[in-house]
């Protein structure tokens, strides 16, 4: 290989827009760093920062009593019956995610100096330099604080906590505090939400070396110093927060460690996780050295894929902790965040976390699990209120606090979606398979989902079970309304949930497997494509951003070229017919993931190309939802690593597939450290002359090995490395 891939990105100028600010985070706090020597801004975020709008108290609609009549009408062919299955409320968005404030450090202008800003993915540290001035920022995984150090000869600046960011509510009640301390000062900002008892409080402790300090409300003036060290923490809470106790804790933290000490404590957790997996595509060293904004203008460059792979893993890890990534990861610079900056669970969240198991980021899976398990009581209420059943039903949107299904409308009847619990539990099952354990929380949740299907599935005249009502996010048949019968995703989810619950609970296995066996098969339509609705008479709508009906291909293993070739061919036809609709980034990369499972490297390359040539990435290497950097959104940034892994390595508990969908434009490379679902770490190297796979199993297992040259059994012994040499295709 040509040297080593780059584990950082850099720019030759400060960020002019918050979307281009470099990102750092610990899964609780986030920071957007502009790196301007004369107006150094750091926007502070936190996963808990959602603005009350009534959504915190919203509940699912009480519709269970009307369900039998709805089922009767839908099964009788009334294609608009589900439009009346509502309590009449208007669409209510979940509580919107928002920034806290910005740390703002203003310096007098001076002469121009050579400038560079960098974010190091392996450390999580951003650095900006200009002449003798340096600003360094990271968010500590060890101490849950944002840490910033600014150094310069005779450092003079004004520091303030500034809440005035785009979209800030007019009724926000803001109060500032500033107190001198022997080492510098304590600054605080308290923001009370309109018409709420909830408050966001931020505390920053400033330690100044040399020079002088003076309080200049609402902040601090530093003159002639050599170093300014800041630690910041934010809380969202009811009532009052003890700022004095918090400032004392932060002052003690600073006194005990300093910048380098705090960084060392953080590195043990962050760097260990980030460096577990790496991708080398034999890129040109000259292209590897380019700033990110210039590299983005070379969409065919392997160096760009290397850097986006590294940045995607970094941002995904940095956004995962208290909760998994939101639509915007952990970051926003605007109070009017698109789609409330929510967790959209019917596609986006699972796409963003798709690489977690294979890319050896259990931290991401644990954050995903935290969201699931803290909301299970709300999911039970959804099942009871809407469907009159036991068990659980997950919502399509959540702000992280409220897991009730209340965000729905006529055009988006999201309260009808019953596949969500299985979809959201699938990453937790993948984690269990990868690590050879069964989390009792996952086992308990699977049992509850199986109980839901016991009560919910409806027997038809032919003795088969039906999913009714049924909804395929976020599409509708060409000849019917959104709420229908037997959407392909719902069938796949019900079958998978019942069979997986049976595997975790042998005592109930016979009952749940019998239910799964009674579900109808997928339908192949007149175009030879896997139908989005298995119910005969429901016509497909092909031009849509979602690929919900191909859930059985990815992430499930229900439909594969090896076990179900006829269905796989129909799924491939469905993929070929699918339009891009509005060019949503998640649609293109979801397309690529399905194509990789179907061994179509050309289609993977085409879907990747649509994103790489569509101007979806900001200079921060965070992505947008639409082309031309329209609407800040983490889907592309976080999903792209999963696409690159899936085209190189796929696994199930009983199968290993090597190089299933390698694009012709990537003739050589190395993928290091990925994990398989049968308990082995794997390094894969490939060239035009062949490939080598080195496996390090921690379980003794026999799996089926699939390569371009055929199929053979592969026996692995725990603790014994195994090296495979593959012939060129």
C-alpha positions in Angstrom: 0.0 0.0 0.0 1.1 3.6 -0.5 1.9 4.7 3.0 -0.9 4.9 5.6 -4.4 6.4 5.3 -5.1 9.7 6.9 -6.9 9.7 10.3 -7.7 13.4 10.2 -9.0 16.2 8.0 -7.9 19.8 7.7 -8.7 23.1 6.1 -6.6 26.2 5.3 -9.3 28.6 6.5 -11.6 29.0 9.5 -15.2 27.8 9.1 -17.5 30.6 7.8 -20.7 28.5 8.4 -21.6 26.4 11.4 -22.1 23.5 8.9 -18.4 23.6 8.1 -17.2 23.7 11.7 -15.1 20.7 12.8 -16.9 18.4 15.2 -16.0 16.7 18.4 -18.1 14.9 21.0 -18.4 12.2 23.6 -21.9 11.0 23.0 -23.3 13.4 25.6 -21.8 16.8 24.8 -20.9 18.0 21.4 -18.9 20.9 20.0 -18.8 22.6 16.6 -15.4 24.4 16.3 -15.0 27.3 13.9 -11.3 27.9 14.6 -11.3 31.7 13.8 -8.2 33.4 15.4 -10.1 36.6 15.9 -13.6 35.3 16.6 -13.1 31.8 18.0 -16.5 30.2 18.3 -17.4 26.8 19.8 -21.1 25.9 19.7 -22.0 23.7 22.6 -24.6 20.9 22.2 -25.9 18.1 24.4 -28.1 15.1 23.6 -30.7 16.1 26.2 -31.3 19.6 24.7 -34.8 19.4 23.3 -37.2 22.4 23.4 -40.5 21.7 25.1 -43.4 22.0 22.7 -46.0 19.8 24.4 -44.5 16.7 22.8 -43.0 15.7 26.2 -46.6 15.0 27.4 -48.1 13.6 24.2 -49.6 10.1 24.2 -50.6 7.6 21.5 -54.1 7.8 20.2 -56.7 5.5 21.9 -57.9 3.6 18.8 -58.0 0.0 19.8 -61.8 -0.2 20.0 -62.0 0.9 16.4 -59.5 -1.7 15.2 -61.9 -4.6 14.4 -64.0 -2.4 12.1 -60.9 -1.1 10.4 -59.6 -4.6 9.8 -62.9 -5.7 8.3 -63.0 -2.8 5.9 -59.4 -3.3 4.8 -59.7 -7.0 4.3 -62.9 -6.4 2.3 -60.9 -4.1 -0.1 -61.7 -0.6 1.2 -58.4 1.0 0.2 -59.0 4.2 2.1 -60.4 2.9 5.3 -57.2 3.6 7.4 -57.5 7.3 6.7 -60.2 7.4 9.3 -58.2 5.4 11.9 -57.1 8.5 13.9 -58.3 10.5 16.9 -58.4 13.6 14.7 -55.4 15.4 16.1 -53.1 17.5 13.8 -49.5 16.5 13.2 -47.5 17.2 16.3 -43.7 17.2 15.9 -41.5 15.8 18.7 -39.5 18.2 20.8 -36.8 19.8 18.6 -33.1 19.4 19.3 -31.2 22.7 19.7 -27.8 24.1 20.6 -27.0 25.4 24.1 -24.9 28.5 23.3 -21.5 29.4 21.8 -18.3 30.0 23.6 -17.1 33.2 21.9 -13.5 34.4 22.2 -12.8 37.7 20.4 -9.3 38.9 19.9 -8.1 42.2 18.4 -7.1 41.9 14.7 -3.5 41.4 13.9 -1.4 40.8 10.9 -2.2 37.8 8.7 -0.4 34.5 9.4 -0.4 31.1 7.7 -3.4 29.3 9.0 -4.5 25.6 9.4 -7.3 23.9 11.3 -7.4 20.1 11.8 -9.5 17.5 13.5 -7.7 14.4 14.6 -10.1 11.4 14.4 -7.9 9.2 16.6 -7.9 11.7 19.4 -11.1 13.7 18.9 -9.1 16.9 19.2 -9.6 19.9 16.9 -6.6 22.3 16.5 -6.4 25.7 14.8 -3.2 27.6 14.4 -2.2 31.0 13.0 1.2 32.4 13.8 1.8 32.1 17.5 -1.9 31.5 18.3 -3.3 28.0 18.9 -6.7 26.8 19.9 -7.3 23.2 20.9 -10.7 21.7 21.7 -11.9 18.2 22.6 -14.9 16.7 24.5 -13.8 14.3 27.1 -15.2 10.7 27.3 -13.6 10.3 30.7 -14.9 13.5 32.4 -17.9 14.6 30.3 -16.7 18.1 29.7 -15.8 20.3 26.7 -12.1 21.3 27.1 -10.5 24.3 25.2 -7.0 25.7 25.5 -5.9 28.9 23.8 -2.3 30.0 23.8 -0.6 33.0 22.3 2.1 35.5 23.2 0.4 38.3 25.2 -3.0 36.7 24.7 -5.7 39.3 24.8 -9.4 38.5 24.3 -13.0 38.9 25.4 -14.8 35.7 26.5 -18.6 35.3 26.7 -21.3 32.6 26.6 -23.5 33.7 23.8 -27.0 32.2 23.3 -27.7 34.2 20.2 -27.8 31.5 17.5 -30.1 31.3 14.5 -33.7 30.5 15.3 -33.4 31.2 19.1 -36.9 31.6 20.5 -38.0 35.1 21.3 -39.4 34.1 24.7 -36.3 32.3 25.9 -35.5 33.6 29.4 -31.7 34.1 29.6 -29.6 35.0 32.6 -25.8 35.3 32.7 -23.5 34.9 35.6 -19.8 35.8 36.0 -17.7 35.4 39.2 -13.9 36.0 39.6 -11.9 33.2 41.0 -8.2 33.0 42.0 -7.4 31.1 38.7 -9.7 33.2 36.5 -13.5 33.2 36.5 -16.6 31.1 36.4 -19.2 32.0 33.7 -22.7 30.6 33.6 -25.7 30.9 31.2 -29.2 30.0 32.3 -31.9 29.7 29.6 -35.5 29.0 30.6 -37.7 27.7 27.8 -40.9 29.6 27.1 -44.0 28.2 28.9 -42.0 25.5 30.7 -40.3 24.7 34.0 -37.4 23.2 32.0 -34.1 25.1 32.0 -30.7 24.7 30.2 -27.8 25.7 32.3 -24.2 25.9 31.1 -21.1 26.5 33.3 -17.7 27.4 32.1 -14.6 27.6 34.3 -11.8 29.7 33.0 -8.2 29.3 34.2 -5.8 32.1 33.0 -2.0 31.8 33.1 -0.2 35.2 33.3 -1.6 38.6 32.4 -4.7 40.0 34.0 -8.4 39.4 34.0 -11.5 41.6 34.5 -15.2 40.9 34.5 -16.8 42.7 31.6 -20.5 41.6 31.7 -21.7 39.2 30.5 -18.2 37.7 30.3 -14.5 38.0 31.0 -11.6 40.1 29.6 -8.1 38.6 29.5 -5.1 40.7 28.7 -1.4 39.8 28.3 -1.8 36.2 29.2 0.0 33.2 27.8 -2.7 30.6 28.2 -6.5 30.4 28.7 -8.0 27.0 29.7 -11.7 26.4 29.7 -13.9 23.5 30.8 -17.6 23.6 30.1 -20.6 21.4 31.0 -24.3 21.7 30.2 -27.4 20.4 32.0 -31.1 20.4 31.0 -33.2 20.2 34.1 -36.4 21.3 35.9 -36.2 24.2 38.4 -32.8 25.5 39.5 -29.3 24.1 39.1 -26.6 24.4 41.7 -24.1 26.5 39.7 -21.8 26.9 42.7 -21.5 23.1 43.2 -20.9 22.5 39.5 -18.3 25.3 39.2 -16.5 23.8 42.3 -16.4 20.4 40.6 -15.1 21.8 37.4 -12.4 23.9 39.2 -11.3 20.8 41.0 -11.1 18.9 37.7 -8.9 21.6 36.2 -6.7 21.9 39.2 -6.1 18.2 39.3 -5.2 17.6 35.6 -4.7 20.5 33.2 -5.2 20.3 29.5 -2.8 17.5 28.7 -3.9 15.5 31.7 -7.5 15.7 30.7 -6.7 14.8 27.2 -4.7 11.7 28.3 -7.7 10.5 30.4 -10.0 10.9 27.4 -7.6 9.2 24.9 -7.7 5.8 26.6 -11.4 5.5 25.7 -11.7 7.3 22.4 -8.5 6.3 20.6 -8.9 2.6 21.6 -12.4 2.5 20.0 -11.6 4.5 16.9 -8.5 2.5 16.0 -10.1 -0.9 16.1 -10.9 -0.8 12.4 -9.2 0.8 9.4 -9.6 1.0 5.6 -6.7 1.4 3.2 -7.6 1.8 -0.5 -4.1 2.3 -1.8 -4.8 5.9 -2.5 -2.4 8.4 -3.9 -0.3 10.0 -1.1 -0.6 13.4 -2.7 -4.4 13.2 -2.6 -4.3 11.9 1.0 -2.5 15.2 1.9 -5.3 17.4 0.5 -7.6 19.4 2.7 -11.1 17.9 2.9 -12.8 20.6 0.9 -10.4 20.0 -2.1 -10.6 16.2 -1.8 -14.4 16.4 -2.0 -14.0 17.8 -5.5 -12.3 14.5 -6.5 -15.3 12.1 -6.2 -13.5 9.3 -7.9 -10.5 9.4 -5.6 -9.9 6.4 -3.3 -8.4 8.9 -0.9 -11.8 10.5 -0.5 -13.4 7.2 0.4 -10.7 6.5 2.9 -11.2 9.8 4.6 -15.0 9.6 4.6 -14.8 6.1 6.0 -12.5 7.4 8.8 -14.6 10.5 9.4 -17.8 8.5 9.4 -16.6 6.2 12.1 -15.2 9.1 14.1 -18.5 11.1 13.9 -20.6 8.0 14.6 -18.5 7.2 17.7 -18.5 10.9 18.8 -22.3 11.1 18.6 -23.0 7.9 20.5 -23.1 7.6 24.3 -26.1 8.8 26.3 -28.1 8.2 23.1 -27.2 7.1 19.5 -26.9 9.7 16.7 -29.8 11.9 15.9 -30.6 13.1 12.3 -27.9 15.6 12.9 -25.6 13.3 14.9 -24.9 15.3 18.1 -24.6 18.7 16.5 -26.5 21.7 15.3 -26.0 25.4 15.1 -29.6 26.3 14.6 -32.6 26.2 16.9 -34.8 25.4 13.9 -33.2 22.0 13.2 -34.8 20.2 10.2 -37.3 17.5 11.2 -36.7 18.5 14.9 -33.3 16.9 14.8 -35.2 13.8 16.0 -34.4 10.1 16.0 -36.2 9.0 12.9 -36.5 5.3 13.4 -38.1 4.0 10.3 -34.9 4.3 8.2 -32.4 6.9 9.4 -31.3 5.7 12.8 -30.6 2.1 11.7 -28.8 3.3 8.6 -26.5 5.5 10.7 -25.6 2.8 13.1 -25.5 0.0 10.4 -21.7 -0.5 10.7 -21.5 -0.7 14.5 -21.2 -4.5 14.9 -18.9 -5.1 12.0 -16.8 -2.0 12.5 -16.2 -2.9 16.2 -18.0 0.0 17.8 -20.0 -1.6 20.6 -20.2 1.9 22.1 -22.6 2.8 19.3 -24.7 -0.3 19.8 -24.9 0.4 23.6 -26.1 3.9 22.9 -28.7 2.5 20.5 -29.7 0.0 23.2 -30.0 2.9 25.8 -32.6 4.6 23.6 -34.5 1.3 23.1 -34.6 0.2 26.7 -35.4 3.5 28.3 -38.6 3.8 26.2 -39.9 0.3 26.4 -42.7 1.3 28.8 -43.9 3.9 26.2 -43.7 1.2 23.5 -46.0 -1.0 25.6 -48.5 1.9 25.8 -48.4 2.3 22.0 -49.3 -1.4 21.6 -52.2 -1.1 24.2 -53.6 2.2 23.0 -53.5 1.8 19.2 -53.8 -2.0 18.8 -55.2 -3.3 22.1 -52.4 -5.8 22.5 -49.7 -6.9 24.9 -46.1 -6.4 23.9 -44.5 -3.3 22.3 -44.7 -1.1 19.2 -42.0 1.4 18.5 -42.6 5.0 17.2 -41.3 6.3 13.9 -40.1 9.5 15.6 -38.8 10.3 19.1 -36.9 13.1 20.7 -35.1 10.7 23.0 -37.4 11.4 25.9 -40.9 10.4 24.7 -41.3 7.1 23.0 -45.0 7.3 22.4 -46.4 7.1 18.9 -48.0 10.5 18.5 -46.2 11.9 15.4 -48.6 11.0 12.6 -50.9 12.4 9.9 -53.0 11.4 7.0 -50.0 11.4 4.6 -47.7 9.8 7.2 -49.8 7.4 9.3 -46.8 6.5 11.3 -48.9 5.1 14.2 -49.8 2.2 11.9 -46.2 1.0 11.6 -45.7 -2.2 13.5 -42.2 -3.3 12.2 -40.3 -0.7 14.2 -39.6 -2.8 17.3 -38.0 -5.6 15.3 -36.1 -3.1 13.1 -34.7 -1.4 16.2 -33.8 -4.6 18.0 -32.0 -6.1 15.0 -28.7 -4.2 15.8 -28.8 -5.5 19.3 -29.2 -9.1 18.0 -26.3 -8.5 15.6 -24.2 -7.4 18.6 -25.1 -10.5 20.5 -24.2 -12.8 17.6 -20.9 -10.9 17.1 -19.9 -11.3 20.7 -21.3 -14.7 21.4 -23.5 -13.5 24.3 -27.2 -12.9 24.8 -28.1 -9.7 26.5 -31.0 -10.4 28.9 -32.5 -7.0 28.0 -32.6 -7.9 24.3 -34.0 -11.3 25.2 -36.8 -9.7 27.3 -37.6 -7.1 24.6 -37.8 -9.8 21.9 -40.3 -11.8 24.0 -42.5 -8.7 24.3 -42.4 -8.1 20.5 -43.4 -11.8 20.0 -46.3 -11.3 22.4 -47.5 -8.3 20.4 -47.6 -10.4 17.2 -49.5 -13.2 19.1 -52.3 -10.7 19.8 -52.0 -8.6 16.6 -51.8 -10.9 13.7 -55.2 -11.6 12.1 -56.4 -14.8 10.6 -57.7 -14.6 7.1 -60.2 -16.8 5.2 -57.4 -19.0 3.8 -56.0 -19.8 7.2 -53.0 -17.5 6.7 -52.2 -14.7 9.1 -52.3 -11.1 7.9 -50.7 -7.9 9.1 -53.6 -5.5 9.1 -53.4 -2.5 9.2 -50.0 -2.4 7.6 -47.8 0.5 6.5 -44.6 0.6 4.4 -42.6 3.7 5.4 -43.1 6.2 3.9 -44.7 5.0 0.7 -48.2 4.1 -0.5 -49.6 1.8 -3.2 -50.2 3.4 -6.6 -53.9 2.5 -6.3 -54.6 2.7 -2.5 -54.1 4.8 0.5 -51.1 4.6 2.9 -52.7 2.2 5.4 -53.0 -1.2 3.8 -52.6 -5.0 4.3 -49.4 -7.1 4.4 -46.6 -4.6 3.5 -43.5 -6.6 2.8 -41.5 -4.9 5.6 -44.2 -5.8 8.1 -44.2 -9.4 7.0 -40.5 -9.7 7.2 -40.4 -8.0 10.6 -43.1 -10.2 12.0 -41.4 -13.4 10.7 -38.0 -12.3 12.0 -39.2 -11.1 15.4 -41.1 -14.4 16.0 -38.2 -16.6 14.9 -35.6 -14.6 16.8 -37.7 -14.5 19.9 -38.0 -18.3 19.5 -34.2 -18.7 19.3 -33.8 -16.7 22.5 -36.7 -18.4 24.4 -36.7 -22.2 23.6 -39.7 -22.7 25.9 -41.9 -20.7 23.7 -40.2 -21.6 20.4 -42.8 -24.0 19.0 -45.7 -21.5 19.5 -43.8 -18.5 17.9 -42.4 -20.6 15.0 -45.8 -21.8 14.2 -47.1 -18.3 13.9 -44.2 -17.3 11.7 -44.9 -20.3 9.4 -48.5 -19.0 8.9 -47.5 -15.6 7.6 -48.0 -15.2 3.8 -45.0 -15.4 1.5 -43.6 -12.4 -0.4 -45.3 -11.7 -3.7 -43.5 -11.2 -7.0 -45.4 -8.7 -9.1 -46.1 -8.5 -12.9 -42.8 -6.7 -13.4 -40.8 -9.6 -11.9 -40.1 -7.4 -8.8 -40.6 -8.2 -5.1 -43.8 -6.4 -4.4 -43.9 -3.8 -1.7 -47.3 -5.1 -0.6 -47.8 -8.9 -0.7 -51.6 -8.4 -0.8 -52.7 -9.1 -4.4 -54.2 -6.0 -6.1 -51.9 -3.4 -4.5 -49.7 -1.8 -7.1 -46.2 -0.7 -6.5 -45.1 3.0 -6.4 -41.5 2.8 -7.6 -40.2 6.4 -7.4 -39.6 6.6 -3.7 -36.6 7.3 -1.4 -37.4 4.5 1.1 -36.6 0.8 0.4 -38.7 -0.6 3.3 -39.9 -3.6 1.3 -36.3 -4.9 0.9 -35.9 -5.2 4.7 -35.6 -9.0 4.1 -32.4 -8.4 2.0 -30.8 -5.8 4.3 -30.4 -5.9 7.2 -32.2 -9.2 7.5 -30.9 -12.5 6.0 -34.3 -13.6 4.9 -33.7 -13.1 1.2 -30.2 -14.0 -0.1 -28.7 -15.0 -3.5 -27.6 -18.3 -1.8 -30.7 -19.5 0.1 -33.6 -17.9 -1.8 -32.3 -17.2 -5.3 -35.8 -16.6 -6.9 -36.7 -14.0 -4.2 -33.2 -12.5 -4.5 -33.7 -12.0 -8.2 -37.1 -10.4 -7.6 -35.5 -8.1 -5.0 -32.8 -7.1 -7.4 -35.5 -6.3 -10.0 -37.3 -4.2 -7.4 -34.0 -2.4 -6.7 -33.5 -1.7 -10.3 -37.0 -0.2 -10.7 -36.6 2.0 -7.6 -36.3 5.7 -8.3 -34.3 8.2 -6.3 -37.3 10.5 -5.8 -35.9 13.6 -4.1 -32.3 12.4 -3.9 -32.3 11.9 -0.2 -28.8 10.7 0.9 -30.3 7.9 3.0 -32.1 6.6 0.0 -28.9 6.3 -2.1 -26.9 4.6 0.6 -29.8 2.3 1.6 -29.8 1.3 -2.1 -26.1 0.6 -1.9 -26.5 -1.6 1.2 -29.2 -3.7 -0.5 -27.1 -3.9 -3.7 -24.1 -5.2 -1.8 -26.2 -8.0 -0.3 -27.3 -8.9 -3.8 -23.7 -9.0 -5.0 -24.1 -6.1 -7.5 -20.9 -4.1 -7.2 -21.8 -1.9 -10.2 -25.0 -0.8 -8.5 -23.1 -0.1 -5.2 -20.6 2.0 -7.1 -23.5 3.9 -8.9 -25.2 4.7 -5.6 -22.0 5.8 -3.9 -21.2 7.9 -7.0 -24.6 9.7 -6.7 -23.6 10.8 -3.2 -19.9 11.6 -3.9 -20.7 13.7 -7.0 -23.9 15.3 -5.6 -22.1 17.7 -3.2 -23.6 16.2 -0.1 -20.6 16.8 2.2 -19.6 19.9 4.1 -16.0 20.8 4.7 -16.5 19.3 8.2 -17.1 16.0 6.4 -20.5 15.9 8.0 -23.2 15.4 5.3 -26.4 16.9 4.1 -29.8 15.3 3.4 -30.1 16.6 -0.1 -27.6 17.5 -2.9 -25.7 20.8 -2.9 -25.3 20.7 0.9 -28.9 21.3 1.6 -30.1 20.5 5.1 -27.4 19.4 7.6 -27.9 15.7 8.2 -25.7 12.8 9.4 -27.2 10.0 7.3 -24.6 9.9 4.5 -21.6 10.5 6.8 -22.6 7.8 9.3 -23.9 5.2 6.8 -21.0 5.3 4.2 -18.7 3.1 6.4 -21.3 0.4 6.5 -21.6 0.4 2.7 -17.8 0.1 2.3 -17.7 -2.8 4.7 -20.7 -4.6 3.2 -19.2 -4.5 -0.3 -16.0 -6.2 1.1 -17.2 -8.5 3.9 -20.6 -9.9 4.9 -21.3 -12.4 7.6 -24.1 -14.3 9.4 -23.7 -16.7 12.3 -23.2 -19.5 9.7 -21.7 -17.8 6.6 -18.8 -15.6 5.5 -18.9 -13.8 2.2 -15.7 -12.2 0.9 -15.6 -9.4 -1.7 -19.3 -9.8 -2.7 -19.7 -6.4 -4.4 -16.2 -4.9 -5.0 -16.5 -2.0 -7.4 -14.0 -2.1 -10.3 -12.6 1.3 -9.4 -11.1 -0.2 -6.2 -8.7 -2.9 -7.4 -6.6 -3.0 -4.2 -6.9 -2.3 -0.5 -7.0 -3.5 3.0 -9.8 -3.7 5.6 -8.5 -4.3 9.0 -10.2 -5.3 12.3 -13.8 -6.0 11.2 -15.9 -8.4 13.3 -18.0 -11.2 12.0 -21.3 -12.4 13.4 -19.7 -15.8 14.1 -17.2 -14.4 16.5 -14.0 -13.8 14.5 -12.0 -10.6 13.8 -10.9 -10.4 10.2 -8.3 -8.5 8.1 -8.8 -8.6 4.4 -6.3 -7.6 1.7 -7.0 -7.6 -2.0 -5.2 -6.9 -5.2 -5.9 -7.6 -8.9 -4.0 -10.9 -8.4 -6.1 -12.2 -5.5 -6.9 -11.7 -1.9 -5.9 -12.8 1.6 -8.2 -13.0 4.6 -6.7 -13.4 8.1 -9.3 -14.6 10.7 -8.8 -14.5 14.5 -11.8 -16.6 15.9 -12.8 -16.5 19.5 -15.3 -19.3 19.0 -15.0 -22.8 17.5 -17.4 -22.9 14.6 -18.0 -24.2 11.1 -19.3 -21.6 8.6 -19.9 -21.6 4.9 -17.3 -19.6 3.0 -18.6 -17.8 -0.2 -16.2 -16.2 -2.7 -16.2 -15.5 -6.4 -14.8 -18.9 -7.1 -17.4 -20.9 -5.2 -18.5 -22.3 -1.8 -16.7 -24.4 0.7 -17.0 -25.2 4.5 -14.6 -23.3 6.7 -13.7 -24.7 10.1 -12.4 -22.3 12.8 -11.0 -23.1 16.2 -11.2 -20.6 19.0 -7.8 -18.9 19.6 -6.2 -20.3 16.4 -5.6 -17.8 13.6 -6.6 -18.9 10.1 -5.3 -17.4 6.8 -7.2 -17.8 3.6 -5.7 -17.2 0.1 -8.2 -16.4 -2.6 -7.6 -16.6 -6.3 -8.3 -13.7 -8.6 -11.7 -13.5 -10.1 
